[in-house]
Structures are given as structure tokens and as C-alpha cells.
């Protein structure tokens, strides 16, 4: 148990260090790690508030996957409150990234059994102020 905590601490430090890179592929790798470490609230907040500001579209795609990994880890039904908070975020990248797992065609078990949970969240983005967010919901 202690060894796992030490390893997670090292992974967390490396992910934060890697995110400072000017090379977008290195930042993508760090965000991938953030997804697996996202049960740590500090990382989840960093993804929402800082990573979402990255102007590289590839980085934003990995952010969506990292957030989806967070939801998968804690259970989509347990992530609904955080999803709802992120859907109200002023940053369009944050709003877009949290909807990846909501999309019906992803066949997430929770949303497959409870499609209205996904639909009522996605439908609101149809009128989003950001064309980027609206187009991503097609």
C-alpha cells in the first residue's frame, strides 16, 4: 500500500512536470496520466481549470479521454454532479470534454441503461454559445 502511494506521488509529479513541456505530445502524455490519477481532486481541478486552456486540439482530445477515464473510475452515475458542474463552466473546452462519455454511441453501460441522463445533458449544448461545443455534439 505504501509503495503504491509513493508510485502515485511520483507519477503525479512527473505528469505535472511533463505538462509544462512546449512539445504538445509530451503534454498529451501527461494528460493521459492525469486521467488515471484523476481520483486526486487536485488533478481533476487542474484538468478542468488549466488543461482546458491549452490551445492544441490534440491536447483537448486527450483531455476528453482523461475526463472519461475519471468517470469510468468512479462510475458515471457518481460523476454526474461533476459533469453538471463542468457543463456550466465558462470554458468551452471544459464543456466539450465532459460530454465524451455522454454520447450515446460510446455505449457506456450506465448511459446505455439510462439514456435520458445523457440526453438531458447533451440536449442543452445544442444551444451552446460556442460553435465548437455545438458542433462536437452533432
N, C-alpha and C positions, 0 to 999 in steps of 0.2 A: 504494500500500500504506500509506504513512504517513497519507495523507488518510483512508483507511478506519479506521485505528486512532484517529485524532482524532475522527472522527464517532462511532465506537462509544463512546469515552470520554465524549463529550458526551451521547449517548443514555443511557448508564448513569447519569450524574449526574442527568439530568432524570428518569429513571424513579425513582430513589431519592428525589428531591425531591418528585415527584408522589405517591409512596406515603404521604407524611406528611399528605396532604390529609384534611380532615374530610368531603369530598364523596366518596361511595363510587364515583361514576362516574369520577372522576379516578384513584382507586386502581385501578379496573378497567383503565383505560388504561395505568397504569404496569405492571401485572402482564402485560398483553398485550406490552408492550415487554420485560419480563423474559423472557418466553418466547423471544423472538427473540435475546436476549442471553445465554441460559442456558448457552451453552458456557463462560461465565466461571463458575468454581466458586463464587466469592463470591455470585453471583446465585442459583445453584442452592441453595446453603445458606440464603440469605435467604428464598427461596420456601418451602423446607421448614420452616425454624425460626421465621420471623416472619410471613410472609403467611398461613400456615396458622392463625394465631391470630386473624385478622380475623373478627369475628362476623357479617359481612354475607354472606348466602348467595349473592348475585350475585358478590361478590368471589371466593368459593370456587369458583364455576363457572368463572370466568376462570382461576383457579389451575390447575384441572384441564386446561384448554385449553393453558395455558402449559407445564405439565409435559409434555403430549402433544407440544407443539411441540419441546421439548428432545429427547424420544425420537425424534421424526421426524428431527431434525437429525443426531443421532449414530447413528441406526439402532436400531430396537427391540432387536435382538439384542445390541447393545453397551450398551444401557440396563438390561438385566436385573438386573445387580448392584445398581444404584442403585434400581431398582424394588423389589427384595427388601429393601434397607435401609429404604426408606420404608414398606414394608408392615409392618415391625417397629416403626415409630415410635409413641410413646405418644399422639400427637395424632391423633384420628380424621379430622380434615380432611386431614392428610397421607396417611393410608392410603387415604382415599377418592379423593383427587385423582390418585394414581398409577395407579389402575385404569381410568381413562377409555379409554386406548388398548388395554387388555387385553380389553375387552368384544368378544365375537365379532362382534356386529352392526356394529361400526365398520369391519370389513373392512380392517384394517391388513394389508398384504401379508405381513409376517413372521408374524403370528399366524394369518393365513389358511392359510399353508403349514405352520405349527407350532402348531396349536390347543391341543395339550397344554401348551405353555409358558404359555399364557394361563389355561387351565382349572385347572392345578395351583396357580396363584397366587390366582385368584378363589375357588376352592372353599374355601380356608382362611378366607376372610372371611365365609362363611356362618355361622360360629360366633363372629364378632367380638363383643367386649363392647359395642360401640357399636351401638345400633339404627340410627342414622344411616348407618353403614357397611354394616350388613347389608341395609338397605332399598335402598341405592343399587346393590347387586349383583344384585338380583332376577334 
